[in-house]
């Protein structure tokens, strides 16, 4: 009799778990996105900064001294085509170990989602010059001569140049602008959507988002720091290539 009761209890618990996973709307929860970083699979935190120890695909030896980037509009996609868009943004600051986790400010239904996505940077609707007090105070703005709005990423450090000396680099991404004619700026969108793939959201789910920093220098454009290391914000061609290289930077990690 006790065995039968135990079986019934386990069956009910198992059924409840399945319902929780498969019937969105039964329960709602906040979801935490945890941003983690690596260089070709080796974990990177601020404790690894300021030491020349990494090799990019071009075999340039470099360090990381600053890394911060903006993500916005986290979106949960349902199988029926509906989406839940979390309007807002998060400035991930690896240098100061700030905002490495982003908890959705609204709750979403527990269940199965075909994809979780976010925008790297701001889309054109959100990229409004001077609109965000916290980003302004973080010196995240882009000068008006380059179109205004905000940075998408700042990645900085030093590398060993072709005369064996240390030299600084500033790999900054913004909306690409051709300012050859300051009175007639020509833009190209360089924000992009990151698709992490399907997940199952449980109560208080935690989702790891991995950035492989090495990918920024790798594919499809083989980045040579001796050629492009600074003054990249007004460099239209460089910004487009950064956009191309960013497509494979992010991936889905552990979902708890």
C-alpha positions as a Markdown table, in Angstrom:
| # | Residue | x | y | z |
|---|---|---|---|---|
| 1 | Unk | 0.0 | 0.0 | 0.0 |
| 2 | Unk | 2.8 | 2.4 | 0.9 |
| 3 | Unk | 4.6 | 1.5 | -2.4 |
| 4 | Unk | 1.4 | 2.3 | -4.3 |
| 5 | Unk | 1.0 | 5.7 | -2.6 |
| 6 | Unk | 4.6 | 6.5 | -3.4 |
| 7 | Unk | 4.1 | 5.7 | -7.0 |
| 8 | Unk | 1.0 | 7.8 | -7.2 |
| 9 | Unk | 2.8 | 10.8 | -5.6 |
| 10 | Unk | 5.8 | 10.5 | -8.0 |
| 11 | Unk | 3.4 | 10.3 | -10.9 |
| 12 | Unk | 1.6 | 13.5 | -9.8 |
| 13 | Unk | 4.9 | 15.3 | -9.4 |
| 14 | Unk | 6.1 | 14.1 | -12.8 |
| 15 | Unk | 2.9 | 15.2 | -14.4 |
| 16 | Unk | 3.1 | 18.6 | -12.8 |
| 17 | Unk | 6.6 | 19.1 | -14.1 |
| 18 | Unk | 5.5 | 18.3 | -17.6 |
| 19 | Unk | 2.6 | 20.7 | -17.4 |
| 20 | Unk | 4.9 | 23.4 | -16.1 |
| 21 | Unk | 7.2 | 22.9 | -19.0 |
| 22 | Unk | 4.6 | 22.5 | -21.8 |
| 23 | Unk | 1.8 | 24.9 | -20.9 |
| 24 | Unk | 3.0 | 28.5 | -21.1 |
| 25 | Unk | 0.8 | 30.7 | -18.9 |
| 26 | Unk | 0.4 | 28.2 | -16.0 |
| 27 | Unk | 3.1 | 30.1 | -14.1 |
| 28 | Unk | 5.2 | 33.1 | -14.7 |
| 29 | Unk | 8.8 | 33.9 | -13.7 |
| 30 | Unk | 11.7 | 36.3 | -14.1 |
| 31 | Unk | 14.6 | 34.9 | -16.1 |
| 32 | Unk | 18.3 | 35.8 | -15.4 |
| 33 | Unk | 20.7 | 36.1 | -18.3 |
| 34 | Unk | 24.3 | 35.6 | -17.1 |
| 35 | Unk | 27.0 | 37.0 | -19.5 |
| 36 | Unk | 30.1 | 34.9 | -19.5 |
| 37 | Unk | 33.3 | 35.4 | -21.5 |
| 38 | Unk | 36.0 | 33.2 | -22.9 |
| 39 | Unk | 38.9 | 33.3 | -25.4 |
| 40 | Unk | 38.6 | 30.2 | -27.6 |
| 41 | Unk | 37.1 | 28.3 | -24.7 |
| 42 | Unk | 39.3 | 29.6 | -21.9 |
| 43 | Unk | 37.3 | 31.6 | -19.3 |
| 44 | Unk | 38.0 | 35.3 | -19.2 |
| 45 | Unk | 37.2 | 37.6 | -16.3 |
| 46 | Unk | 38.6 | 41.0 | -15.2 |
| 47 | Unk | 41.2 | 39.1 | -13.2 |
| 48 | Unk | 42.8 | 38.1 | -16.6 |
| 49 | Unk | 43.0 | 41.7 | -17.8 |
| 50 | Unk | 46.1 | 43.8 | -18.3 |
| 51 | Unk | 48.4 | 40.9 | -19.2 |
| 52 | Unk | 49.4 | 40.3 | -22.8 |
| 53 | Unk | 48.6 | 36.6 | -23.1 |
| 54 | Unk | 46.1 | 36.0 | -25.9 |
| 55 | Unk | 46.7 | 35.2 | -29.6 |
| 56 | Unk | 44.2 | 36.1 | -32.2 |
| 57 | Unk | 43.7 | 34.2 | -35.5 |
| 58 | Unk | 46.3 | 36.4 | -37.2 |
| 59 | Unk | 48.7 | 35.4 | -34.4 |
| 60 | Unk | 48.8 | 38.9 | -32.9 |
| 61 | Unk | 49.6 | 38.7 | -29.2 |
| 62 | Unk | 47.4 | 41.0 | -27.1 |
| 63 | Unk | 45.8 | 41.8 | -23.8 |
| 64 | Unk | 42.4 | 43.0 | -22.7 |
| 65 | Unk | 42.1 | 46.1 | -20.6 |
| 66 | Unk | 38.5 | 47.1 | -21.1 |
| 67 | Unk | 35.4 | 45.2 | -22.3 |
| 68 | Unk | 31.9 | 46.5 | -22.1 |
| 69 | Unk | 29.0 | 46.2 | -24.5 |
| 70 | Unk | 25.3 | 46.8 | -24.8 |
| 71 | Unk | 22.4 | 44.4 | -25.3 |
| 72 | Unk | 18.8 | 45.3 | -25.7 |
| 73 | Unk | 15.3 | 43.9 | -26.4 |
| 74 | Unk | 15.6 | 40.4 | -25.1 |
| 75 | Unk | 12.9 | 38.4 | -26.8 |
| 76 | Unk | 11.3 | 35.0 | -26.1 |
| 77 | Unk | 9.9 | 33.3 | -29.2 |
| 78 | Unk | 7.0 | 30.8 | -29.0 |
| 79 | Unk | 6.3 | 28.0 | -31.5 |
| 80 | Unk | 3.1 | 29.7 | -32.6 |
| 81 | Unk | 5.0 | 32.7 | -33.8 |
| 82 | Unk | 4.2 | 34.9 | -30.8 |
| 83 | Unk | 7.0 | 36.8 | -29.1 |
| 84 | Unk | 7.5 | 38.3 | -25.7 |
| 85 | Unk | 9.8 | 41.4 | -26.0 |
| 86 | Unk | 11.6 | 42.7 | -22.9 |
| 87 | Unk | 12.0 | 46.4 | -23.8 |
| 88 | Unk | 15.1 | 47.7 | -22.1 |
| 89 | Unk | 18.9 | 47.3 | -22.2 |
| 90 | Unk | 21.9 | 46.2 | -20.2 |
| 91 | Unk | 25.4 | 47.6 | -20.3 |
| 92 | Unk | 27.6 | 44.6 | -19.6 |
| 93 | Unk | 30.8 | 45.9 | -18.0 |
| 94 | Unk | 33.4 | 43.1 | -17.7 |
| 95 | Unk | 36.1 | 45.5 | -16.6 |
| 96 | Unk | 34.3 | 46.4 | -13.4 |
| 97 | Unk | 32.3 | 43.2 | -13.0 |
| 98 | Unk | 29.1 | 45.1 | -13.3 |
| 99 | Unk | 25.8 | 44.0 | -14.9 |
| 100 | Unk | 27.1 | 40.6 | -15.7 |
| 101 | Unk | 23.6 | 39.3 | -15.0 |
| 102 | Unk | 20.4 | 40.8 | -16.4 |
| 103 | Unk | 17.1 | 39.8 | -14.7 |
| 104 | Unk | 14.1 | 40.4 | -17.0 |
| 105 | Unk | 12.1 | 43.3 | -15.5 |
| 106 | Unk | 8.9 | 41.5 | -16.3 |
| 107 | Unk | 7.9 | 37.9 | -15.8 |
| 108 | Unk | 7.3 | 35.5 | -18.7 |
| 109 | Unk | 5.2 | 32.3 | -18.8 |
| 110 | Unk | 7.0 | 29.1 | -17.8 |
| 111 | Unk | 7.3 | 26.8 | -20.7 |
| 112 | Unk | 9.1 | 25.9 | -23.9 |
| 113 | Unk | 10.4 | 28.5 | -26.3 |
| 114 | Unk | 11.8 | 28.0 | -29.8 |
| 115 | Unk | 14.3 | 30.8 | -29.4 |
| 116 | Unk | 15.7 | 33.4 | -27.2 |
| 117 | Unk | 17.2 | 36.4 | -28.9 |
| 118 | Unk | 18.5 | 39.9 | -28.1 |
| 119 | Unk | 19.9 | 42.9 | -30.0 |
| 120 | Unk | 23.6 | 43.6 | -29.9 |
| 121 | Unk | 23.7 | 47.3 | -29.4 |
| 122 | Unk | 20.6 | 49.4 | -30.1 |
| 123 | Unk | 18.3 | 49.3 | -33.1 |
| 124 | Unk | 17.5 | 52.5 | -34.8 |
| 125 | Unk | 14.3 | 53.1 | -32.7 |
| 126 | Unk | 16.3 | 52.9 | -29.5 |
| 127 | Unk | 19.5 | 54.5 | -30.6 |
| 128 | Unk | 18.4 | 58.0 | -29.7 |
| 129 | Unk | 21.2 | 60.5 | -28.9 |
| 130 | Unk | 21.3 | 61.5 | -25.3 |
| 131 | Unk | 18.1 | 59.6 | -24.3 |
| 132 | Unk | 19.5 | 57.5 | -21.5 |
| 133 | Unk | 20.9 | 59.3 | -18.4 |
| 134 | Unk | 22.8 | 56.2 | -17.1 |
| 135 | Unk | 24.5 | 55.7 | -20.5 |
| 136 | Unk | 25.3 | 59.4 | -20.7 |
| 137 | Unk | 27.0 | 59.2 | -17.3 |
| 138 | Unk | 28.9 | 56.1 | -18.4 |
| 139 | Unk | 30.4 | 58.1 | -21.3 |
| 140 | Unk | 28.8 | 55.7 | -23.7 |
| 141 | Unk | 27.8 | 58.4 | -26.2 |
| 142 | Unk | 28.9 | 58.7 | -29.8 |
| 143 | Unk | 30.0 | 62.2 | -31.0 |
| 144 | Unk | 27.5 | 64.0 | -33.2 |
| 145 | Unk | 30.0 | 64.3 | -36.0 |
| 146 | Unk | 29.7 | 60.5 | -36.2 |
| 147 | Unk | 26.0 | 60.4 | -36.0 |
| 148 | Unk | 25.3 | 60.5 | -32.3 |
| 149 | Unk | 23.6 | 57.8 | -30.4 |
| 150 | Unk | 25.5 | 55.2 | -28.4 |
| 151 | Unk | 28.4 | 52.7 | -28.6 |
| 152 | Unk | 27.6 | 49.1 | -29.0 |
| 153 | Unk | 30.9 | 47.8 | -27.6 |
| 154 | Unk | 34.3 | 49.0 | -26.3 |
| 155 | Unk | 37.1 | 46.4 | -26.4 |
| 156 | Unk | 40.5 | 47.8 | -25.6 |
| 157 | Unk | 44.0 | 46.6 | -24.7 |
| 158 | Unk | 47.5 | 46.3 | -26.0 |
| 159 | Unk | 49.2 | 44.2 | -28.6 |
| 160 | Unk | 52.7 | 43.5 | -29.8 |
| 161 | Unk | 53.1 | 45.3 | -33.1 |
| 162 | Unk | 55.3 | 44.5 | -36.1 |
| 163 | Unk | 58.3 | 46.2 | -34.5 |
| 164 | Unk | 58.0 | 44.1 | -31.3 |
| 165 | Unk | 56.7 | 47.0 | -29.2 |
| 166 | Unk | 53.5 | 47.3 | -27.1 |
| 167 | Unk | 50.8 | 49.4 | -28.8 |
| 168 | Unk | 47.3 | 50.2 | -27.7 |
| 169 | Unk | 44.2 | 49.1 | -29.7 |
| 170 | Unk | 40.6 | 50.3 | -29.4 |
| 171 | Unk | 38.1 | 48.0 | -31.0 |
| 172 | Unk | 34.9 | 50.1 | -30.6 |
| 173 | Unk | 31.7 | 49.3 | -32.5 |
| 174 | Unk | 29.0 | 51.9 | -33.4 |
| 175 | Unk | 26.6 | 52.4 | -36.2 |
| 176 | Unk | 28.7 | 52.6 | -39.3 |
| 177 | Unk | 29.0 | 56.1 | -40.7 |
| 178 | Unk | 30.7 | 57.5 | -43.7 |
| 179 | Unk | 31.5 | 61.1 | -42.7 |
| 180 | Unk | 33.5 | 62.1 | -45.8 |
| 181 | Unk | 31.0 | 64.8 | -46.3 |
| 182 | Unk | 30.1 | 66.1 | -42.8 |
| 183 | Unk | 27.0 | 67.7 | -44.1 |
| 184 | Unk | 25.7 | 64.5 | -45.7 |
| 185 | Unk | 26.5 | 61.5 | -43.3 |
| 186 | Unk | 25.9 | 58.1 | -44.8 |
| 187 | Unk | 24.9 | 55.3 | -42.4 |
| 188 | Unk | 24.8 | 51.5 | -42.4 |
| 189 | Unk | 23.1 | 49.5 | -39.6 |
| 190 | Unk | 25.6 | 47.4 | -37.6 |
| 191 | Unk | 23.4 | 46.3 | -34.7 |
| 192 | Unk | 22.4 | 42.7 | -35.1 |
| 193 | Unk | 20.2 | 40.0 | -33.6 |
| 194 | Unk | 21.7 | 37.3 | -31.5 |
| 195 | Unk | 19.7 | 34.0 | -31.7 |
| 196 | Unk | 20.6 | 31.7 | -28.8 |
| 197 | Unk | 18.2 | 28.9 | -29.7 |
| 198 | Unk | 15.5 | 27.0 | -27.9 |
| 199 | Unk | 15.2 | 26.8 | -24.2 |
| 200 | Unk | 12.8 | 25.6 | -21.5 |
| 201 | Unk | 12.0 | 28.2 | -18.9 |
| 202 | Unk | 11.4 | 26.9 | -15.4 |
| 203 | Unk | 10.7 | 28.9 | -12.3 |
| 204 | Unk | 13.6 | 31.4 | -11.8 |
| 205 | Unk | 15.5 | 30.1 | -14.8 |
| 206 | Unk | 19.1 | 31.1 | -15.2 |
| 207 | Unk | 20.5 | 31.3 | -18.8 |
| 208 | Unk | 24.2 | 31.6 | -19.5 |
| 209 | Unk | 25.1 | 33.7 | -22.5 |
| 210 | Unk | 28.7 | 33.0 | -23.7 |
| 211 | Unk | 30.8 | 35.5 | -25.6 |
| 212 | Unk | 33.9 | 34.1 | -27.3 |
| 213 | Unk | 36.0 | 37.3 | -27.5 |
| 214 | Unk | 38.5 | 35.7 | -30.0 |
| 215 | Unk | 35.7 | 35.6 | -32.6 |
| 216 | Unk | 35.8 | 39.4 | -33.0 |
| 217 | Unk | 39.2 | 39.0 | -34.7 |
| 218 | Unk | 38.5 | 35.8 | -36.6 |
| 219 | Unk | 35.8 | 35.2 | -39.1 |
| 220 | Unk | 34.9 | 36.1 | -41.9 |
| 221 | Unk | 37.5 | 38.9 | -41.7 |
| 222 | Unk | 41.0 | 38.0 | -40.4 |
| 223 | Unk | 41.7 | 41.0 | -38.2 |
| 224 | Unk | 45.2 | 42.3 | -38.3 |
| 225 | Unk | 45.9 | 44.7 | -35.4 |
| 226 | Unk | 48.9 | 46.2 | -37.1 |
| 227 | Unk | 46.5 | 47.5 | -39.8 |
| 228 | Unk | 43.4 | 48.4 | -37.8 |
| 229 | Unk | 44.0 | 49.2 | -34.1 |
| 230 | Unk | 42.6 | 52.7 | -33.5 |
| 231 | Unk | 40.4 | 55.4 | -35.0 |
| 232 | Unk | 38.0 | 52.7 | -35.9 |
| 233 | Unk | 34.8 | 54.6 | -35.0 |
| 234 | Unk | 34.9 | 56.9 | -38.1 |
| 235 | Unk | 36.2 | 54.0 | -40.2 |
| 236 | Unk | 33.1 | 52.9 | -42.2 |
| 237 | Unk | 34.8 | 49.7 | -43.7 |
| 238 | Unk | 36.1 | 48.7 | -40.3 |
| 239 | Unk | 32.7 | 49.0 | -38.6 |
| 240 | Unk | 31.1 | 46.8 | -41.4 |
| 241 | Unk | 33.8 | 44.1 | -40.9 |
| 242 | Unk | 33.2 | 44.3 | -37.1 |
| 243 | Unk | 29.5 | 43.7 | -37.7 |
| 244 | Unk | 30.4 | 40.7 | -39.9 |
| 245 | Unk | 32.8 | 39.2 | -37.3 |
| 246 | Unk | 30.2 | 39.6 | -34.5 |
| 247 | Unk | 27.8 | 37.2 | -36.0 |
| 248 | Unk | 29.4 | 34.1 | -34.3 |
| 249 | Unk | 30.6 | 35.7 | -31.1 |
| 250 | Unk | 27.6 | 34.7 | -28.8 |
| 251 | Unk | 26.3 | 31.3 | -28.0 |
| 252 | Unk | 23.9 | 29.7 | -25.5 |
| 253 | Unk | 25.5 | 28.2 | -22.4 |
| 254 | Unk | 24.0 | 26.3 | -19.5 |
| 255 | Unk | 20.3 | 26.8 | -18.7 |
| 256 | Unk | 19.5 | 26.1 | -15.1 |
